[in-house]
Amino acid sequence: MGQGFKAPDFRQLYLNFTNNAAGGYSVYGTQDAIRIIRELNRIGQIAELKPEFDRLTELSPEFSTGMNLGAEYRPSQTVHIRINGFRNDIRSLIDVRQVATRIDGSQIFSYLNVKRAFTQGVETEFRWQLKTTWQLSGGYQWLRTGDKDEWARIKKGLEYTRSSDGTSRVMNKNEYVGLPNRSKHQAQFKLTYQPSETRFIFLRCLYRSRWTVANSNGNGVHDVQDEFANGFVQINLSGGLPLRKNLQLQAGIENLLNYQDIIYLPNFPGRNLYLTLNFKL
């Protein structure tokens, strides 16, 4: 069990960044976000102000209390399993949110405080030494998050959503998805072949389930009817080969399946091939 404290950093306060190479998304620190976005809106560059825009204010420090319980098991010399459960209660959580959309569809992000939040879940990891040169490893995380004030209102039947016919109704507890930009399921697997220190092949697979991006039905909380980004699988492949005593060649392909999502992952590159030569003096 432990406690932590985090003050807003320079990025969260003063960043003014636009990535034109990846759909033109922008991130503004809270010291300038309201002024910049209002000016963009005045000159007709804003298509939509998200509900989170009205929550922008001066950031407060973040305080957290975390509890963690873990166990390890070794059924044999070649297999290692670890499982871990955790719970974090956070006051004034500093969270990044989409606060506006430009008329060209690009997104604008900034930071805000969530008064009382929680994250909890389970993590598992395993490592299996198949042979001397082969190893399989991986992990999985199940995550649940939420705003405590929102969750309390939902349990009391005070939050509403829309039915398929457009009428309002009380939100069910199982419709609440918690904090945005967080996937409920994440997993990774890695297959390694390494007959020597300089000869290796790594195959790594990453999975992330869908996550909420922004509130779209106007009720102020994130539920199953809101805007979601699709889950995806990413595969990376790399290898190394010695050419001479002091010279090594490394090559790889990142994002082998060429997964791209310009709208929700504008900073996520497509397929990337690289080649590296390492020379040791």
Sequence and secondary structure as in RCSB ss.txt:
>XXXX:A:sequence
MGQGFKAPDFRQLYLNFTNNAAGGYSVYGTQDAIRIIRELNRIGQIAELKPEFDRLTELSPEFSTGMNLGAEYRP
SQTVHIRINGFRNDIRSLIDVRQVATRIDGSQIFSYLNVKRAFTQGVETEFRWQLKTTWQLSGGYQWLRTGDKDE
WARIKKGLEYTRSSDGTSRVMNKNEYVGLPNRSKHQAQFKLTYQPSETRFIFLRCLYRSRWTVANSNGNGVHDVQ
DEFANGFVQINLSGGLPLRKNLQLQAGIENLLNYQDIIYLPNFPGRNLYLTLNFKL
>XXXX:A:secstr
 EEEEE   HHHHH EEEEGGGTTEEEE HHHHHHHHHHHHHTT EEEE GGGGG      EEEEEEEEEEEEEE
ETTEEEEEEEEEEEEEEEEEEEEEEEETTS EEEEEEEEEEEEEEEEEEEEEEE SSSEEEEEEEEEEEEEEHHH
HHHHHTT  EEE TTS EEE  GGGB  STT  SEEEEEEEEE SSSS EEEEEEEEE  EEEE  SSSSS BTT
SEEE  EEEEEEEEEEESSSSEEEEEEEESTT    TTT TT    EEEEEEEE  
